[in-house]
Amino acid sequence: MLGAFTNKTFSVGDIFKVSDDEENFFEIVLVKVSEGKYKMSNAKRDPFTLIFKRKKDIFINQGTYKIEQEKVGIFHIFMTPMLPLDGDQEAYYYQACFS
């Protein structure tokens, strides 16, 4: 399933349900989709990055998470915490890279 995702699969504003190890769900919002800088001629798709935002009530550690999204269903992605965009101190930000 992940192999079929491209930078056009998702839209800014999409809501994702993230499951922690205890099967508790919380929501994150897609705030940015970026195309990768480097393209490989033999790749099946161009690389891209998804940037998510979550209010500061729950911090998500780096790792692989079960994600549910209305348009594409359930899948697993590796997410990494990152610095806030535009100095936003009211939320946590996370990225997932696809190559």
MOPAC internal coordinates of N, CA, C and O (Angstrom, degrees):
PM7 1SCF
backbone

  N    0.0000 0     0.00 0     0.00 0    0    0    0
  C    1.4464 1     0.00 0     0.00 0    1    0    0
  C    1.5283 1   110.89 1     0.00 0    2    1    0
  O    1.2310 1   119.91 1   132.61 1    3    2    1
  N    1.3367 1   117.77 1   -47.39 1    3    2    1
  C    1.4634 1   120.26 1  -178.51 1    5    3    2
  C    1.5229 1   111.87 1   -59.05 1    6    5    3
  O    1.2310 1   120.38 1   147.16 1    7    6    5
  N    1.3226 1   116.87 1   -32.84 1    7    6    5
  C    1.4504 1   121.20 1  -179.25 1    9    7    6
  C    1.5131 1   113.14 1   -63.73 1   10    9    7
  O    1.2310 1   120.32 1   157.62 1   11   10    9
  N    1.3220 1   117.00 1   -22.38 1   11   10    9
  C    1.4635 1   121.05 1  -179.42 1   13   11   10
  C    1.5314 1   112.16 1   -87.52 1   14   13   11
  O    1.2310 1   119.72 1   167.59 1   15   14   13
  N    1.3356 1   118.14 1   -12.41 1   15   14   13
  C    1.4614 1   120.88 1  -178.80 1   17   15   14
  C    1.5233 1   110.42 1   -70.87 1   18   17   15
  O    1.2310 1   121.09 1   -38.70 1   19   18   17
  N    1.3307 1   115.53 1   141.30 1   19   18   17
  C    1.4679 1   122.15 1   173.07 1   21   19   18
  C    1.5257 1   107.56 1  -132.63 1   22   21   19
  O    1.2310 1   120.46 1     0.20 1   23   22   21
  N    1.3165 1   116.72 1  -179.80 1   23   22   21
  C    1.4609 1   119.62 1   178.19 1   25   23   22
  C    1.5340 1   111.52 1   -68.62 1   26   25   23
  O    1.2310 1   119.71 1   170.66 1   27   26   25
  N    1.3220 1   118.15 1    -9.34 1   27   26   25
  C    1.4688 1   122.20 1   178.19 1   29   27   26
  C    1.5351 1   112.47 1   -96.78 1   30   29   27
  O    1.2310 1   119.89 1   173.67 1   31   30   29
  N    1.3333 1   117.82 1    -6.33 1   31   30   29
  C    1.4623 1   121.40 1  -177.94 1   33   31   30
  C    1.5199 1   111.47 1   -65.83 1   34   33   31
  O    1.2310 1   120.21 1   142.16 1   35   34   33
  N    1.3232 1   117.21 1   -37.84 1   35   34   33
  C    1.4547 1   122.29 1  -174.99 1   37   35   34
  C    1.5216 1   111.00 1  -116.99 1   38   37   35
  O    1.2310 1   120.64 1   -18.71 1   39   38   37
  N    1.3185 1   116.38 1   161.29 1   39   38   37
  C    1.4620 1   122.24 1   178.97 1   41   39   38
  C    1.5171 1   110.20 1  -126.60 1   42   41   39
  O    1.2310 1   120.81 1   -34.81 1   43   42   41
  N    1.3214 1   116.07 1   145.19 1   43   42   41
  C    1.4616 1   120.51 1   174.79 1   45   43   42
  C    1.5220 1   107.84 1   -54.85 1   46   45   43
  O    1.2310 1   120.94 1   -45.75 1   47   46   45
  N    1.3289 1   115.81 1   134.25 1   47   46   45
  C    1.4590 1   121.84 1  -177.42 1   49   47   46
  C    1.5193 1   113.07 1    99.99 1   50   49   47
  O    1.2310 1   120.14 1   166.14 1   51   50   49
  N    1.3430 1   117.34 1   -13.86 1   51   50   49
  C    1.4603 1   119.73 1   176.66 1   53   51   50
  C    1.5183 1   109.73 1   -60.08 1   54   53   51
  O    1.2310 1   120.66 1   -38.23 1   55   54   53
  N    1.3211 1   116.34 1   141.77 1   55   54   53
  C    1.4693 1   122.62 1   178.84 1   57   55   54
  C    1.5235 1   108.81 1  -104.49 1   58   57   55
  O    1.2310 1   121.23 1   -44.80 1   59   58   57
  N    1.3202 1   115.25 1   135.20 1   59   58   57
  C    1.4568 1   122.68 1  -179.42 1   61   59   58
  C    1.5248 1   108.72 1  -120.91 1   62   61   59
  O    1.2310 1   120.32 1   -40.10 1   63   62   61
  N    1.3245 1   117.00 1   139.90 1   63   62   61
  C    1.4586 1   122.18 1   173.11 1   65   63   62
  C    1.5172 1   107.11 1   -98.27 1   66   65   63
  O    1.2310 1   120.92 1   -54.93 1   67   66   65
  N    1.3265 1   115.85 1   125.07 1   67   66   65
  C    1.4573 1   123.02 1  -179.36 1   69   67   66
  C    1.5150 1   108.31 1  -107.38 1   70   69   67
  O    1.2310 1   120.47 1   -44.56 1   71   70   69
  N    1.3312 1   116.71 1   135.44 1   71   70   69
  C    1.4566 1   121.30 1   177.84 1   73   71   70
  C    1.5177 1   109.59 1  -106.70 1   74   73   71
  O    1.2310 1   121.12 1   -48.03 1   75   74   73
  N    1.3369 1   115.46 1   131.97 1   75   74   73
  C    1.4636 1   118.53 1   174.13 1   77   75   74
  C    1.5318 1   108.49 1   -87.75 1   78   77   75
  O    1.2310 1   119.90 1     3.44 1   79   78   77
  N    1.3101 1   117.80 1  -176.56 1   79   78   77
  C    1.4670 1   121.89 1  -177.07 1   81   79   78
  C    1.5157 1   113.33 1   -62.08 1   82   81   79
  O    1.2310 1   120.06 1   157.49 1   83   82   81
  N    1.3146 1   117.48 1   -22.51 1   83   82   81
  C    1.4604 1   121.53 1  -177.08 1   85   83   82
  C    1.5273 1   112.30 1   -96.24 1   86   85   83
  O    1.2310 1   120.48 1  -167.78 1   87   86   85
  N    1.3265 1   116.69 1    12.22 1   87   86   85
  C    1.4648 1   122.82 1  -179.46 1   89   87   86
  C    1.5277 1   113.09 1    65.06 1   90   89   87
  O    1.2310 1   120.19 1  -153.97 1   91   90   89
  N    1.3195 1   117.25 1    26.03 1   91   90   89
  C    1.4597 1   121.00 1   169.44 1   93   91   90
  C    1.5219 1   107.21 1   -87.51 1   94   93   91
  O    1.2310 1   120.35 1   -40.00 1   95   94   93
  N    1.3181 1   116.94 1   140.00 1   95   94   93
  C    1.4600 1   120.85 1   179.95 1   97   95   94
  C    1.5176 1   110.68 1  -109.02 1   98   97   95
  O    1.2310 1   120.64 1   -36.04 1   99   98   97
  N    1.3235 1   116.37 1   143.96 1   99   98   97
  C    1.4538 1   122.62 1   171.89 1  101   99   98
  C    1.5163 1   106.67 1  -144.00 1  102  101   99
  O    1.2310 1   120.10 1   -19.80 1  103  102  101
  N    1.3242 1   117.41 1   160.20 1  103  102  101
  C    1.4523 1   121.68 1  -173.52 1  105  103  102
  C    1.5195 1   112.64 1  -102.40 1  106  105  103
  O    1.2310 1   121.55 1   -34.21 1  107  106  105
  N    1.3376 1   114.63 1   145.79 1  107  106  105
  C    1.4512 1   123.30 1   169.72 1  109  107  106
  C    1.5252 1   107.04 1  -128.77 1  110  109  107
  O    1.2310 1   120.88 1   -23.28 1  111  110  109
  N    1.3315 1   115.92 1   156.72 1  111  110  109
  C    1.4662 1   121.03 1  -177.90 1  113  111  110
  C    1.5187 1   109.56 1  -118.94 1  114  113  111
  O    1.2310 1   120.38 1   -44.53 1  115  114  113
  N    1.3202 1   116.88 1   135.47 1  115  114  113
  C    1.4549 1   121.74 1   176.09 1  117  115  114
  C    1.5269 1   109.09 1   -75.51 1  118  117  115
  O    1.2310 1   120.79 1   -58.51 1  119  118  117
  N    1.3422 1   116.10 1   121.49 1  119  118  117
  C    1.4710 1   119.59 1  -177.43 1  121  119  118
  C    1.5230 1   113.33 1  -112.26 1  122  121  119
  O    1.2310 1   120.29 1   166.49 1  123  122  121
  N    1.3455 1   117.04 1   -13.51 1  123  122  121
  C    1.4584 1   118.60 1  -179.39 1  125  123  122
  C    1.5298 1   109.89 1  -159.78 1  126  125  123
  O    1.2310 1   121.06 1   -39.62 1  127  126  125
  N    1.3197 1   115.59 1   140.38 1  127  126  125
  C    1.4620 1   122.76 1   171.94 1  129  127  126
  C    1.5225 1   106.38 1  -122.35 1  130  129  127
  O    1.2310 1   120.49 1   -57.38 1  131  130  129
  N    1.3243 1   116.68 1   122.62 1  131  130  129
  C    1.4729 1   120.43 1  -177.33 1  133  131  130
  C    1.5201 1   109.92 1  -120.86 1  134  133  131
  O    1.2310 1   120.93 1   -42.83 1  135  134  133
  N    1.3265 1   115.83 1   137.17 1  135  134  133
  C    1.4542 1   120.31 1   173.36 1  137  135  134
  C    1.5203 1   108.65 1   -76.73 1  138  137  135
  O    1.2310 1   120.79 1   -34.91 1  139  138  137
  N    1.3277 1   116.09 1   145.09 1  139  138  137
  C    1.4530 1   120.93 1   178.01 1  141  139  138
  C    1.5179 1   112.03 1   -68.62 1  142  141  139
  O    1.2310 1   120.62 1   -26.96 1  143  142  141
  N    1.3113 1   116.42 1   153.04 1  143  142  141
  C    1.4624 1   121.40 1  -179.28 1  145  143  142
  C    1.5243 1   112.08 1   -76.33 1  146  145  143
  O    1.2310 1   120.46 1   146.54 1  147  146  145
  N    1.3293 1   116.72 1   -33.46 1  147  146  145
  C    1.4532 1   120.98 1  -173.21 1  149  147  146
  C    1.5211 1   109.99 1  -112.91 1  150  149  147
  O    1.2310 1   121.10 1   -51.60 1  151  150  149
  N    1.3001 1   115.50 1   128.40 1  151  150  149
  C    1.4651 1   121.18 1   179.64 1  153  151  150
  C    1.5186 1   108.83 1  -113.42 1  154  153  151
  O    1.2310 1   120.98 1   -40.62 1  155  154  153
  N    1.3161 1   115.74 1   139.38 1  155  154  153
  C    1.4521 1   120.79 1   178.74 1  157  155  154
  C    1.5245 1   108.45 1  -105.16 1  158  157  155
  O    1.2310 1   120.35 1   -46.17 1  159  158  157
  N    1.3076 1   116.94 1   133.83 1  159  158  157
  C    1.4571 1   120.92 1  -175.04 1  161  159  158
  C    1.5246 1   112.52 1   -64.74 1  162  161  159
  O    1.2310 1   119.90 1   152.23 1  163  162  161
  N    1.3170 1   117.79 1   -27.77 1  163  162  161
  C    1.4626 1   120.32 1  -178.28 1  165  163  162
  C    1.5334 1   113.17 1   -95.79 1  166  165  163
  O    1.2310 1   119.62 1  -174.77 1  167  166  165
  N    1.3203 1   118.32 1     5.23 1  167  166  165
  C    1.4717 1   121.72 1  -178.47 1  169  167  166
  C    1.5266 1   110.29 1   -77.05 1  170  169  167
  O    1.2310 1   121.16 1   -30.96 1  171  170  169
  N    1.3232 1   115.40 1   149.04 1  171  170  169
  C    1.4653 1   121.00 1   179.10 1  173  171  170
  C    1.5271 1   111.64 1   -78.22 1  174  173  171
  O    1.2310 1   120.60 1   161.00 1  175  174  173
  N    1.3271 1   116.46 1   -19.00 1  175  174  173
  C    1.4680 1   120.79 1   177.64 1  177  175  174
  C    1.5239 1   108.51 1  -150.91 1  178  177  175
  O    1.2310 1   121.11 1   -17.53 1  179  178  177
  N    1.3156 1   115.49 1   162.47 1  179  178  177
  C    1.4565 1   120.41 1   175.34 1  181  179  178
  C    1.5269 1   108.56 1   -78.64 1  182  181  179
  O    1.2310 1   119.84 1   -37.52 1  183  182  181
  N    1.3378 1   117.90 1   142.48 1  183  182  181
  C    1.4705 1   119.88 1   178.58 1  185  183  182
  C    1.5284 1   111.27 1   -67.40 1  186  185  183
  O    1.2310 1   121.22 1   -28.01 1  187  186  185
  N    1.3449 1   115.28 1   151.99 1  187  186  185
  C    1.4572 1   120.65 1   177.88 1  189  187  186
  C    1.5216 1   109.26 1  -155.10 1  190  189  187
  O    1.2310 1   121.21 1   -15.99 1  191  190  189
  N    1.3306 1   115.29 1   164.01 1  191  190  189
  C    1.4555 1   122.43 1  -179.21 1  193  191  190
  C    1.5180 1   109.61 1  -128.73 1  194  193  191
  O    1.2310 1   121.12 1   -41.43 1  195  194  193
  N    1.3329 1   115.47 1   138.57 1  195  194  193
  C    1.4597 1   121.66 1   173.55 1  197  195  194
  C    1.5185 1   108.04 1  -106.53 1  198  197  195
  O    1.2310 1   120.21 1   -45.33 1  199  198  197
  N    1.3297 1   117.20 1   134.67 1  199  198  197
  C    1.4621 1   122.46 1   176.12 1  201  199  198
  C    1.5279 1   107.67 1  -114.92 1  202  201  199
  O    1.2310 1   121.41 1   -52.74 1  203  202  201
  N    1.3334 1   114.91 1   127.26 1  203  202  201
  C    1.4601 1   122.28 1  -178.35 1  205  203  202
  C    1.5195 1   110.68 1  -114.31 1  206  205  203
  O    1.2310 1   121.20 1   -21.07 1  207  206  205
  N    1.3150 1   115.31 1   158.93 1  207  206  205
  C    1.4669 1   122.42 1   179.11 1  209  207  206
  C    1.5257 1   108.58 1  -129.73 1  210  209  207
  O    1.2310 1   121.08 1   -37.74 1  211  210  209
  N    1.3344 1   115.53 1   142.26 1  211  210  209
  C    1.4644 1   122.21 1   177.64 1  213  211  210
  C    1.5169 1   108.54 1  -142.27 1  214  213  211
  O    1.2310 1   120.06 1   -46.07 1  215  214  213
  N    1.3323 1   117.49 1   133.93 1  215  214  213
  C    1.4598 1   118.57 1   176.10 1  217  215  214
  C    1.5220 1   109.33 1   -58.35 1  218  217  215
  O    1.2310 1   120.21 1   -19.29 1  219  218  217
  N    1.3044 1   117.20 1   160.71 1  219  218  217
  C    1.4656 1   122.04 1  -169.39 1  221  219  218
  C    1.5254 1   115.38 1   -79.00 1  222  221  219
  O    1.2310 1   119.23 1  -161.19 1  223  222  221
  N    1.3105 1   119.08 1    18.81 1  223  222  221
  C    1.4652 1   118.75 1   178.52 1  225  223  222
  C    1.5277 1   112.86 1   -80.84 1  226  225  223
  O    1.2310 1   120.21 1   157.17 1  227  226  225
  N    1.3327 1   117.20 1   -22.83 1  227  226  225
  C    1.4709 1   121.42 1   178.59 1  229  227  226
  C    1.5200 1   108.10 1  -136.73 1  230  229  227
  O    1.2310 1   120.49 1   -51.22 1  231  230  229
  N    1.3438 1   116.66 1   128.78 1  231  230  229
  C    1.4620 1   121.59 1   174.83 1  233  231  230
  C    1.5206 1   108.29 1   -97.65 1  234  233  231
  O    1.2310 1   120.63 1   -44.56 1  235  234  233
  N    1.3224 1   116.40 1   135.44 1  235  234  233
  C    1.4591 1   121.35 1   179.44 1  237  235  234
  C    1.5235 1   107.88 1  -103.61 1  238  237  235
  O    1.2310 1   120.12 1   -61.27 1  239  238  237
  N    1.3194 1   117.38 1   118.73 1  239  238  237
  C    1.4586 1   121.74 1   177.25 1  241  239  238
  C    1.5217 1   110.11 1   -72.52 1  242  241  239
  O    1.2310 1   120.84 1   -22.80 1  243  242  241
  N    1.3307 1   116.00 1   157.20 1  243  242  241
  C    1.4591 1   120.50 1   175.55 1  245  243  242
  C    1.5159 1   108.76 1   -58.45 1  246  245  243
  O    1.2310 1   120.56 1   -44.85 1  247  246  245
  N    1.3266 1   116.54 1   135.15 1  247  246  245
  C    1.4557 1   120.13 1   177.62 1  249  247  246
  C    1.5156 1   112.09 1   161.44 1  250  249  247
  O    1.2310 1   121.58 1     2.27 1  251  250  249
  N    1.3209 1   114.59 1  -177.73 1  251  250  249
  C    1.4585 1   121.82 1   179.20 1  253  251  250
  C    1.5147 1   108.95 1   -94.48 1  254  253  251
  O    1.2310 1   121.12 1   -48.32 1  255  254  253
  N    1.3238 1   115.46 1   131.68 1  255  254  253
  C    1.4601 1   121.57 1  -176.44 1  257  255  254
  C    1.5143 1   111.20 1  -129.02 1  258  257  255
  O    1.2310 1   121.83 1   -32.48 1  259  258  257
  N    1.3224 1   114.10 1   147.52 1  259  258  257
  C    1.4551 1   121.29 1   171.81 1  261  259  258
  C    1.5247 1   106.98 1   -78.06 1  262  261  259
  O    1.2310 1   120.83 1   -53.41 1  263  262  261
  N    1.3358 1   116.01 1   126.59 1  263  262  261
  C    1.4565 1   122.78 1  -175.93 1  265  263  262
  C    1.5263 1   108.62 1  -122.30 1  266  265  263
  O    1.2310 1   121.02 1   -38.26 1  267  266  265
  N    1.3080 1   115.66 1   141.74 1  267  266  265
  C    1.4575 1   120.35 1   174.02 1  269  267  266
  C    1.5193 1   108.16 1  -125.19 1  270  269  267
  O    1.2310 1   121.17 1   -49.18 1  271  270  269
  N    1.3239 1   115.37 1   130.82 1  271  270  269
  C    1.4566 1   121.03 1  -179.65 1  273  271  270
  C    1.5239 1   107.82 1  -136.95 1  274  273  271
  O    1.2310 1   120.81 1   -44.44 1  275  274  273
  N    1.3125 1   116.05 1   135.56 1  275  274  273
  C    1.4617 1   122.26 1  -171.99 1  277  275  274
  C    1.5289 1   113.51 1   -53.29 1  278  277  275
  O    1.2310 1   119.66 1   136.42 1  279  278  277
  N    1.3310 1   118.26 1   -43.58 1  279  278  277
  C    1.4683 1   121.44 1  -174.95 1  281  279  278
  C    1.5204 1   114.04 1   -74.01 1  282  281  279
  O    1.2310 1   120.06 1   145.91 1  283  282  281
  N    1.3360 1   117.48 1   -34.09 1  283  282  281
  C    1.4736 1   119.59 1  -172.12 1  285  283  282
  C    1.5196 1   115.00 1  -118.57 1  286  285  283
  O    1.2310 1   119.50 1   173.16 1  287  286  285
  N    1.3096 1   118.56 1    -6.84 1  287  286  285
  C    1.4574 1   120.75 1   177.23 1  289  287  286
  C    1.5169 1   113.83 1    91.77 1  290  289  287
  O    1.2310 1   121.11 1    33.75 1  291  290  289
  N    1.3334 1   115.48 1  -146.25 1  291  290  289
  C    1.4664 1   122.53 1  -174.53 1  293  291  290
  C    1.5222 1   109.93 1  -103.66 1  294  293  291
  O    1.2310 1   120.72 1   -44.15 1  295  294  293
  N    1.3383 1   116.22 1   135.85 1  295  294  293
  C    1.4522 1   122.13 1   177.97 1  297  295  294
  C    1.5263 1   108.20 1  -155.49 1  298  297  295
  O    1.2310 1   120.08 1    -6.67 1  299  298  297
  N    1.3187 1   117.44 1   173.33 1  299  298  297
  C    1.4624 1   123.31 1   178.08 1  301  299  298
  C    1.5199 1   109.12 1  -118.52 1  302  301  299
  O    1.2310 1   120.53 1   -44.98 1  303  302  301
  N    1.3449 1   116.60 1   135.02 1  303  302  301
  C    1.4672 1   120.84 1   174.93 1  305  303  302
  C    1.5232 1   110.32 1  -136.59 1  306  305  303
  O    1.2310 1   121.53 1   -23.73 1  307  306  305
  N    1.3157 1   114.67 1   156.27 1  307  306  305
  C    1.4558 1   122.62 1   176.23 1  309  307  306
  C    1.5204 1   107.63 1   -93.97 1  310  309  307
  O    1.2310 1   120.53 1   -57.43 1  311  310  309
  N    1.3291 1   116.58 1   122.57 1  311  310  309
  C    1.4633 1   121.85 1  -179.43 1  313  311  310
  C    1.5222 1   110.41 1  -117.70 1  314  313  311
  O    1.2310 1   121.50 1   -33.51 1  315  314  313
  N    1.3310 1   114.73 1   146.49 1  315  314  313
  C    1.4590 1   122.10 1   179.88 1  317  315  314
  C    1.5276 1   109.54 1  -127.61 1  318  317  315
  O    1.2310 1   119.72 1   -48.72 1  319  318  317
  N    1.3399 1   118.14 1   131.28 1  319  318  317
  C    1.4748 1   119.76 1   173.79 1  321  319  318
  C    1.5201 1   109.85 1   -62.10 1  322  321  319
  O    1.2310 1   120.64 1   -29.62 1  323  322  321
  N    1.3147 1   116.38 1   150.38 1  323  322  321
  C    1.4601 1   120.80 1   179.70 1  325  323  322
  C    1.5201 1   109.89 1  -141.96 1  326  325  323
  O    1.2310 1   120.77 1    -8.61 1  327  326  325
  N    1.3180 1   116.14 1   171.39 1  327  326  325
  C    1.4606 1   120.83 1   176.92 1  329  327  326
  C    1.5203 1   109.57 1   -66.77 1  330  329  327
  O    1.2310 1   120.02 1   -28.55 1  331  330  329
  N    1.3319 1   117.58 1   151.45 1  331  330  329
  C    1.4659 1   120.26 1   179.83 1  333  331  330
  C    1.5234 1   112.06 1   -62.82 1  334  333  331
  O    1.2310 1   120.84 1   -32.53 1  335  334  333
  N    1.3202 1   116.00 1   147.47 1  335  334  333
  C    1.4625 1   120.86 1   174.15 1  337  335  334
  C    1.5168 1   109.16 1   -78.95 1  338  337  335
  O    1.2310 1   120.62 1   -40.21 1  339  338  337
  N    1.2942 1   116.43 1   139.79 1  339  338  337
  C    1.4690 1   122.76 1   175.65 1  341  339  338
  C    1.5309 1   113.46 1    50.83 1  342  341  339
  O    1.2310 1   120.39 1  -148.01 1  343  342  341
  N    1.3480 1   116.87 1    31.99 1  343  342  341
  C    1.4560 1   120.71 1   177.10 1  345  343  342
  C    1.5176 1   115.22 1    70.05 1  346  345  343
  O    1.2310 1   120.00 1  -164.20 1  347  346  345
  N    1.3200 1   117.60 1    15.80 1  347  346  345
  C    1.4676 1   122.52 1  -179.59 1  349  347  346
  C    1.5306 1   109.92 1   -65.36 1  350  349  347
  O    1.2310 1   120.29 1   -69.65 1  351  350  349
  N    1.3141 1   117.06 1   110.35 1  351  350  349
  C    1.4642 1   121.45 1  -179.66 1  353  351  350
  C    1.5311 1   112.55 1   -97.49 1  354  353  351
  O    1.2310 1   120.23 1  -175.12 1  355  354  353
  N    1.3126 1   117.17 1     4.88 1  355  354  353
  C    1.4690 1   121.95 1  -177.87 1  357  355  354
  C    1.5178 1   112.96 1   -92.70 1  358  357  355
  O    1.2310 1   119.81 1   173.76 1  359  358  357
  N    1.3545 1   117.96 1    -6.24 1  359  358  357
  C    1.4559 1   120.69 1  -175.09 1  361  359  358
  C    1.5238 1   110.69 1  -145.05 1  362  361  359
  O    1.2310 1   121.23 1   -18.62 1  363  362  361
  N    1.3331 1   115.25 1   161.38 1  363  362  361
  C    1.4624 1   122.08 1   170.39 1  365  363  362
  C    1.5187 1   107.73 1   -97.03 1  366  365  363
  O    1.2310 1   120.70 1   -31.52 1  367  366  365
  N    1.3286 1   116.28 1   148.48 1  367  366  365
  C    1.4571 1   122.57 1   178.86 1  369  367  366
  C    1.5220 1   109.90 1  -122.11 1  370  369  367
  O    1.2310 1   121.07 1   -31.76 1  371  370  369
  N    1.3280 1   115.56 1   148.24 1  371  370  369
  C    1.4613 1   122.68 1  -176.95 1  373  371  370
  C    1.5184 1   109.38 1  -141.27 1  374  373  371
  O    1.2310 1   120.69 1   -28.33 1  375  374  373
  N    1.3188 1   116.28 1   151.67 1  375  374  373
  C    1.4575 1   118.99 1   176.77 1  377  375  374
  C    1.5125 1   111.19 1  -129.28 1  378  377  375
  O    1.2310 1   121.60 1   -28.17 1  379  378  377
  N    1.3255 1   114.55 1   151.83 1  379  378  377
  C    1.4600 1   123.17 1   173.07 1  381  379  378
  C    1.5154 1   106.28 1  -132.21 1  382  381  379
  O    1.2310 1   120.52 1   -52.71 1  383  382  381
  N    1.3251 1   116.61 1   127.29 1  383  382  381
  C    1.4606 1   121.56 1  -177.56 1  385  383  382
  C    1.5307 1   110.25 1  -107.53 1  386  385  383
  O    1.2310 1   121.27 1   -41.23 1  387  386  385
  N    1.3073 1   115.18 1   138.77 1  387  386  385
  C    1.4569 1   122.29 1   179.01 1  389  387  386
  C    1.5154 1   107.80 1  -122.61 1  390  389  387
  O    1.2310 1   120.78 1   -50.27 1  391  390  389
  N    1.3364 1   116.11 1   129.73 1  391  390  389
  C    1.4835 1   119.47 1   179.12 1  393  391  390
  C    1.4999 1   110.55 1  -124.20 1  394  393  391
  O    1.2310 1   120.10 1   180.00 1  395  394  393

